[in-house]
């Protein structure tokens, strides 16, 4: 927990995408004594609406002005952004005036560039942004070998190859993961998402030791938004597609349910390694 | 035509993958007075076997020692490598001794690193390597606007974004093309090939002006092997997936049938632009 804020003085808004993360954050925030609301940006009614007494409001992501109005009305002081947001088809969205204003600043920025502008706008409105990891205990990918078969030199070579690609890409503010096998970069992630990339690499792999997923935040990435995440579904999917390892930057990648992730990897002979 | 060799003194081997390029090269080499053989590395019997009097020999790509022996036996002096070779599933291949020797040097190199080692081995055997473009007139992607709707500032911004990504990636010796739309990098090519990437980006695109394919050789890439290529099929595929433009590094990307490519792009309202 960050000591920088006190739940009793805070009113939290959980701005929620898809996946398990938002409900974990809500549960934990609630236990920690926070009060607040949920802004549901997904197309569904939100899996988290019945988990607590927190009111849920559904918004389209383009209605940034209306979301800000609601946050002010609810006297929100702190904001956490969490869950996958299927990269919004930006040019398919209807923006309100505030949204258009922000979008005009975001055009032709990379992922991080866009998120930095958005965060500045949120802070300009008087809200503080908190990282989802603040609410999850034991949620950082650990260092070294943590599950599955012991890593060998070959794994370390593969990681070095993949990490170099990601570092070079990160200068262009794109890409959070790659798949490497036998020194060959099978797949590079752009906006399709890690799951789609795992499936693709599964079709491109050769025999021998299975491919490895290498995941890291971009250099200088603000981990309060869009921090790379893995969970048990990542491990299961990688296993199903013949991978041998998931290797993440330690303290850089968020793990949902670390203990379950470790169990799942041990059961499926997937090496988890924090580099 | 390179003035460095004389067809009458040369015996050419066309080492042939898939696609239209090998038969174009064979036709042109034959017209220019070359004699030689074809080494067919594809799984098919080769589309080019009946095009000329040149003998065709079929080999597995792993049998590098046996290929070298054949080239010596046929008194080959010059070699041209052309056509797509579906990235061989290296670890699925059976290598002869020479092949294993070369593979041990190639392990954990990027694409270009591997090709440089292979070319050195070929040259050590006494053969000269010639670029496929030597045999194709008018085959370099031209500079500026050459087909389809006139480019606007937006296109130039998209190209800048994509080219920056490719330059950064090229330091890792991977990636020859990307797809960009509205400043967002929709897809980055690793080993899946350009066609697969175009199809993927087609599913990820948003509305408004269609995505553009940006293609360039890697920095310092030896254009005698693995030079990026486009042809009418690339244009048709891009059109089918809603693209607005194909933009290539001029003099860096090989075009098969430039005039037909320009016609095809004009008919389908695809901008072709050499940056």
Interface residues (C-beta under 8 A of the other chain):
Chain A: X87 X89 X90 X91 X92 X107 X108 X109 X110 X157 X161 X164 X165 X168 X169 X171 X172 X174 X175 X178 X179 X182 X183 X184 X185 X186 X187 X188 X189 X190 X191 X192 X200 X204 X206 X207 X208
Chain B: X87 X89 X90 X91 X92 X107 X108 X109 X110 X157 X161 X164 X165 X168 X169 X171 X172 X174 X175 X178 X179 X182 X183 X184 X185 X186 X187 X188 X189 X190 X191 X192 X200 X204 X206 X207 X208
